[in-house]
Amino acid sequence: MTERNPSSISFARSKGRPRSFDRNQALMTALRIFWKLGYEPASVAVLCKAMGVKPPSFYAAFKSKEALFLEAVNFYEAQYWTDVLKRFEESPKPIDVALAEFFQEAASILLNPDNPSGCMVVLAAVNIAPKEKRIAETVKKIRSQTRDFFERRLKKSQDAGEIAVEADVSALADALNIMLEGMSIQAKDAMPLQTLRQAVQYVPNLLRPYLKQHQ
């Protein structure tokens, strides 16, 4: 018996002939639509047109627009940010150097010419209607996780004696996360990559007054 590709689902055409539907490809298409337009403007009609499917096929594969967005945004985080954050976390370099490299890499992600500009999560947060509570909570949680990641990484360096004990790593984490999210807005507004990179080279200066090597 021949195995079926789990990413391909057959749906009936209006004339009764089956049509292969690549769910993974449809998910990637939806991700880019949400990334470019945001959650609210990306209607089911817009998504179906981009995927080349009819609403019955859309709902059979993804259940709802909300469920599709939640799947897409989690895939986005895993695809574009998980490895970058892990490299920053595990970097053996001094914290200010590792931080500089992280923000330079973030700039490249946010302004990759092959993708929509900006961060899908941050941009989604600015145009979610109050009624979309589950979407808003998910986006808020992801943003908070990034902020908490900064605090854990700074606390790790503080515990290792690299950052002075008097440094408020919680406030520094807030500042770094605000800068990262602000970069997304600038990227969406078409700031040139070189300009963004020049700007974020000053981010490590936030830490340097508290680094033992600079005291």
C-alpha positions in Angstrom: 0.0 0.0 0.0 1.5 3.3 -1.0 1.9 5.9 1.8 0.4 9.3 1.3 2.3 12.5 2.0 0.8 13.9 5.2 1.3 17.4 3.9 -0.9 16.7 0.9 -4.7 16.5 1.3 -7.1 15.7 -1.5 -10.2 17.8 -1.8 -13.0 17.5 -4.4 -13.3 20.0 -7.2 -16.7 21.3 -8.0 -16.8 18.9 -10.9 -15.9 15.9 -8.7 -12.3 15.6 -9.6 -9.8 15.5 -6.7 -7.2 18.2 -6.4 -4.0 17.9 -4.4 -3.6 20.5 -1.7 -0.1 21.0 -0.2 -0.9 22.0 3.4 2.7 23.0 4.2 2.9 25.2 1.1 -0.4 26.7 2.0 0.8 27.4 5.6 3.9 29.2 4.2 1.7 31.3 1.9 -0.5 32.2 4.8 2.5 33.1 6.9 3.7 35.6 4.3 0.2 37.1 4.0 -0.2 37.6 7.7 3.4 38.9 7.9 2.8 41.5 5.2 -0.8 42.5 6.0 -1.3 41.7 9.7 -4.0 39.6 11.2 -7.1 41.8 10.6 -6.5 42.8 6.9 -5.7 39.2 6.0 -9.3 38.0 5.5 -10.3 34.4 4.6 -11.0 35.6 1.1 -7.5 37.1 0.8 -5.9 33.9 2.2 -7.9 31.6 0.0 -7.0 33.6 -3.1 -3.3 33.6 -2.2 -3.4 29.8 -1.6 -5.5 29.1 -4.7 -8.2 27.2 -2.7 -11.9 27.5 -2.0 -13.2 28.2 1.5 -14.3 24.6 2.1 -10.7 23.4 1.5 -9.4 26.2 3.7 -11.6 25.2 6.6 -11.0 21.5 6.2 -7.2 22.1 6.4 -7.0 24.8 9.1 -10.4 24.9 10.8 -10.4 28.7 11.1 -8.4 31.9 10.4 -7.5 32.1 14.0 -6.1 28.6 14.1 -4.2 29.2 11.0 -2.6 32.4 12.3 -1.6 30.7 15.6 0.0 27.9 13.6 1.7 30.3 11.3 3.0 32.6 14.0 4.5 29.7 16.0 6.1 28.4 12.8 7.5 31.9 12.2 9.1 32.0 15.6 10.7 28.6 15.1 11.9 29.3 11.6 13.3 32.7 12.0 14.2 33.4 15.7 14.8 30.2 17.6 18.3 29.5 16.3 19.3 33.2 16.5 18.3 33.4 20.1 20.1 30.1 20.8 23.3 31.4 19.3 23.1 34.5 21.5 22.4 32.4 24.6 25.2 30.0 24.0 27.8 32.4 22.7 31.2 32.1 24.6 32.0 35.7 23.6 31.7 38.7 26.0 28.1 39.7 26.5 28.4 43.0 24.7 30.0 41.4 21.7 27.4 38.6 21.7 24.6 41.2 22.0 26.1 43.3 19.1 26.1 40.2 16.9 22.5 39.3 17.9 21.2 42.7 16.9 23.1 42.8 13.7 21.6 39.4 12.8 18.2 40.6 13.8 18.5 43.6 11.5 19.2 41.1 8.6 16.1 39.1 9.4 13.9 42.1 9.7 15.1 43.5 6.3 15.7 40.3 4.4 14.7 41.2 0.8 13.2 37.7 0.3 10.6 38.3 3.1 8.1 40.9 4.1 9.9 43.6 6.2 9.6 43.7 10.0 8.7 41.1 12.6 5.4 39.2 12.1 4.7 39.1 15.8 5.3 42.8 16.5 3.4 44.0 13.5 0.5 41.7 14.3 0.3 43.3 17.8 -0.5 46.7 16.4 -3.6 45.8 14.4 -5.4 43.1 16.4 -9.0 44.0 17.3 -10.0 43.8 21.0 -12.4 40.9 20.2 -9.5 38.7 19.1 -8.5 37.9 22.6 -6.8 34.5 21.9 -4.7 36.1 19.1 -3.8 39.1 21.3 -2.8 36.8 24.2 -0.6 34.6 22.0 1.2 37.6 20.5 1.7 39.2 23.9 3.1 35.9 25.3 5.6 35.6 22.4 6.8 39.1 22.9 7.1 38.6 26.6 9.1 35.5 26.1 11.7 37.4 24.0 11.9 40.1 26.8 12.3 37.3 29.4 15.0 35.7 27.3 17.0 38.9 27.4 16.7 39.0 31.2 17.8 35.4 31.6 20.8 36.0 29.4 21.8 39.1 31.2 21.3 37.5 34.6 23.5 34.6 33.4 26.3 37.1 32.7 25.7 38.9 36.0 25.9 35.6 37.9 29.2 34.8 36.1 30.6 38.2 37.3 30.7 39.7 33.8 28.0 42.3 34.6 28.2 44.3 37.9 25.8 43.3 40.6 24.3 46.8 40.8 23.0 46.6 37.2 19.2 46.3 37.0 19.1 43.4 34.5 15.3 43.6 34.4 15.3 47.2 33.3 18.1 46.5 30.8 16.0 43.6 29.4 13.1 45.9 28.9 15.3 48.4 27.1 16.7 45.7 24.8 13.3 44.4 24.0 11.9 47.9 23.3 14.8 48.4 20.8 14.2 45.1 19.1 10.5 45.8 18.6 11.3 49.4 17.5 13.6 47.9 14.8 10.6 46.0 13.4 8.7 49.3 12.9 11.6 51.0 11.3 12.1 48.0 9.0 8.4 48.1 8.1 8.9 51.7 7.2 11.6 50.7 4.7 14.7 51.9 6.6 17.7 50.8 4.7 19.5 47.8 6.1 22.8 49.7 6.4 21.1 52.5 8.3 19.5 50.0 10.7 22.8 48.2 11.3 24.6 51.5 12.0 21.9 52.4 14.5 22.0 49.1 16.4 25.7 49.1 16.8 25.2 51.4 19.7 22.9 48.9 21.6 25.8 47.3 23.5 26.6 50.7 25.0 23.7 50.2 27.3 25.6 47.4 29.0 29.2 48.7 29.0 28.9 51.0 32.1 28.1 47.8 34.0 30.7 45.5 32.5 33.6 44.6 34.8 36.0 45.0 31.9 35.0 48.6 31.4 35.0 49.6 35.1 
